[in-house]
Structure formats: C-alpha cells, structure tokens
Amino acid sequence: MVKRTKHGQALVEFALIAPALFLLIGATVDLGRGLLIYTMLQGASRDMARQAVLGYYSGSNTLSPTCTALTTPCTLGPLTNGAHQLDPLGMSVVYQDSTAISSPPTYGTYVANANPLQPGTITLTGAINASTVYVFVYELDSTGGNPNPRWSCPSCAGASGAAVRTSGHQLVVVDLKLQWKPVLNSLLGIPSTITFDSQSVETLEY
C-alpha cells in the first residue's frame, strides 16, 4: 500500500511540474532557433553587401552578374541569392525592384538619416508574412544631381540610366528584415512576432 501511495504521489508531482518543464524546454529550443536565424541573417546581409560593391553587379540585383558572360565565366549568382541562405530554416525571400528610383520597394517605407550620407530607417508596411526575409538594397549617392538614396528601378532606365548602382565609391546598403513567430507563440496562441533586422554597408569598388 505504501509503494502504491508513493507511486501515485510521484505521478501527481510530475503532472504538476510537467507543464512548466515542457514550457522551459520549448522556450530554450525557440531561443536557440531564433539566435541561429538572426546570426544567419547577419551573415547573409554581409555577404550580399560584399557582392553588391562589385562592378559586375552594377546592372541588376536579380540577374546574373556580367562576369558570367566572360570567356572564363565567374561562378557568382544574382545578388538576391544571398538571402536564400535562410532557406534551409524554412524562410522564404521577397525582393521587388522599385517603381521609382527615389523610392523603396512597396513593402517598406524609408526615412532618411539627418546625415544624407548615412543609412536611413526602413519600416515594413502592408501585409507582412512571418518567416519571410524582405530584402532592401540601395545606394547612398553623394554625387550632385543623382537620386539619394538610389533604388533599383528598371522601368526608370530611360530617365535615370540602366545601372542599379553608379561608380564613384558610393555606399551600398543591404538591409534584411524578417518577422519571426516563435513556435511557442503559435502553440500558446500568442499573435506577436519578433522583427529581426540586419544592415550591412560597403563602399563601391568602382
């Protein structure tokens, strides 16, 4: 009788602490996954910025660079491929060219810095999906008469030139934003998400 009582007591005690224990384990796993996602987002923005400063990428963010047409082709892919480093974690990538060379893509708004030669502030707008990397690539152009910042706008080529970026040691800014909803939030019915933001700035090499 004593053994059965002790066994029943142990089950009751486990039932009492199990929810807190599983919650702690779930939170630890979520925290680790969030840290991994943020670290990979930082790496992706740095890699994209390092590529964006090359003359090979002056014409497009989404097409293969011009060096792939050389006699000995390079192995570089479109600039936006860099954001796909997060694909194995179940993330999707969104990038759109702008409809005006002086405006960001439609899924974000841009507020200029007080110093026009420093990156401004980008905010996601509209219907933003969780687990999605939103890509912003722009040039801070100090040359008089050029738009500042300058966004990729193929439809603006007639008035503003075909190049995505202009020569002259301008700054290229790659800003990746991701709204992540932890698994624990979904299980508990909590609608809130966490916004990760990684920005990298490089100087054009041509």
SVG drawing of the C-alpha trace seen along z (x, -y; Angstrom):
<svg xmlns="http://www.w3.org/2000/svg" viewBox="-4 -68 43 70">
<polyline fill="none" stroke="black" stroke-width="0.4" points="0.0,0.0 2.9,-2.3 4.5,-1.6 1.3,-2.5 0.9,-5.7 4.5,-6.8 4.0,-5.9 0.7,-7.9 2.4,-10.8 5.2,-10.8 2.8,-10.9 0.9,-13.8 4.1,-15.7 5.2,-15.1 1.8,-16.2 2.2,-19.5 5.7,-20.3 5.5,-18.9 3.8,-21.9 6.5,-24.3 9.2,-21.8 8.0,-21.5 7.5,-25.2 11.1,-25.8 12.4,-23.2 10.3,-24.7 11.5,-28.3 15.1,-27.1 14.7,-25.5 12.9,-28.5 15.6,-30.8 18.3,-28.8 16.5,-28.7 15.9,-32.5 19.6,-33.1 20.5,-30.9 18.1,-32.7 19.5,-36.1 23.1,-35.0 22.4,-33.7 20.5,-36.9 23.6,-38.9 25.9,-36.6 23.6,-36.9 23.5,-40.7 27.3,-40.9 27.8,-38.5 25.3,-40.4 26.9,-43.8 30.4,-42.4 29.0,-41.3 26.9,-44.4 30.0,-46.6 31.5,-44.8 31.2,-46.3 29.8,-43.0 26.5,-43.8 26.1,-47.4 23.2,-46.4 20.8,-44.3 20.1,-42.8 18.2,-39.8 20.1,-38.8 23.4,-37.0 26.3,-39.4 28.1,-40.4 31.1,-38.3 29.2,-35.2 29.5,-36.2 33.3,-36.4 35.4,-33.9 36.1,-32.3 32.8,-32.8 32.6,-33.6 30.5,-31.4 28.6,-34.3 24.8,-34.3 22.2,-37.1 22.8,-39.3 19.5,-38.4 20.6,-34.7 22.5,-35.7 19.2,-36.0 18.4,-32.4 21.0,-31.2 18.0,-31.1 16.0,-28.7 17.1,-25.6 15.5,-27.1 12.1,-27.3 12.3,-31.0 11.1,-32.5 12.6,-35.5 10.9,-38.6 12.6,-41.2 11.0,-43.6 12.5,-46.4 11.1,-49.9 8.7,-51.7 10.6,-55.0 14.4,-55.3 14.0,-57.5 11.5,-55.2 11.9,-51.8 10.0,-48.7 6.3,-48.7 6.7,-46.5 8.7,-49.2 9.0,-52.9 12.2,-54.8 13.0,-57.7 16.3,-59.5 19.0,-60.0 19.8,-63.5 23.1,-62.9 22.2,-62.1 25.4,-60.0 24.3,-57.6 21.7,-54.8 18.1,-55.8 15.4,-53.9 13.3,-51.3 9.9,-50.0 8.0,-47.1 4.4,-48.0 1.4,-46.3 0.6,-42.6 3.9,-41.2 4.3,-37.4 6.1,-35.8 9.2,-33.7 9.9,-35.8 13.1,-37.7 12.4,-41.1 15.3,-42.4 16.2,-46.1 19.3,-47.2 20.0,-50.8 22.9,-53.2 23.8,-56.3 24.9,-58.6 26.9,-61.7 27.2,-62.8 25.2,-66.0 22.1,-65.6 21.8,-61.8 18.9,-60.5 19.9,-59.9 19.2,-57.2 19.1,-55.4 16.9,-52.3 16.8,-49.7 14.2,-50.7 14.4,-49.0 11.4,-51.0 13.2,-54.2 16.2,-53.4 15.2,-55.9 15.4,-58.8 17.9,-57.6 20.2,-55.2 20.2,-51.4 22.7,-50.8 21.4,-49.8 24.5,-51.5 26.7,-54.3 30.5,-54.4 32.4,-56.7 32.9,-55.0 29.3,-55.4 27.9,-53.4 25.8,-50.3 23.3,-49.4 21.9,-45.9 19.1,-45.8 17.4,-42.4 14.2,-42.3 12.5,-39.2 9.4,-38.9 9.7,-35.6 7.0,-33.9 8.4,-31.5 6.8,-28.1 6.0,-28.6 3.9,-31.6 1.9,-29.6 1.3,-26.8 0.1,-29.3 -2.0,-31.3 0.1,-34.4 -0.1,-36.5 3.1,-38.6 6.2,-38.2 9.8,-39.3 11.4,-41.5 15.0,-40.7 16.9,-43.4 20.4,-43.1 22.1,-46.0 25.4,-46.0 27.2,-48.9 30.0,-48.7 31.8,-51.1 31.6,-50.6 34.9,-49.3 34.5,-51.0"/>
</svg>
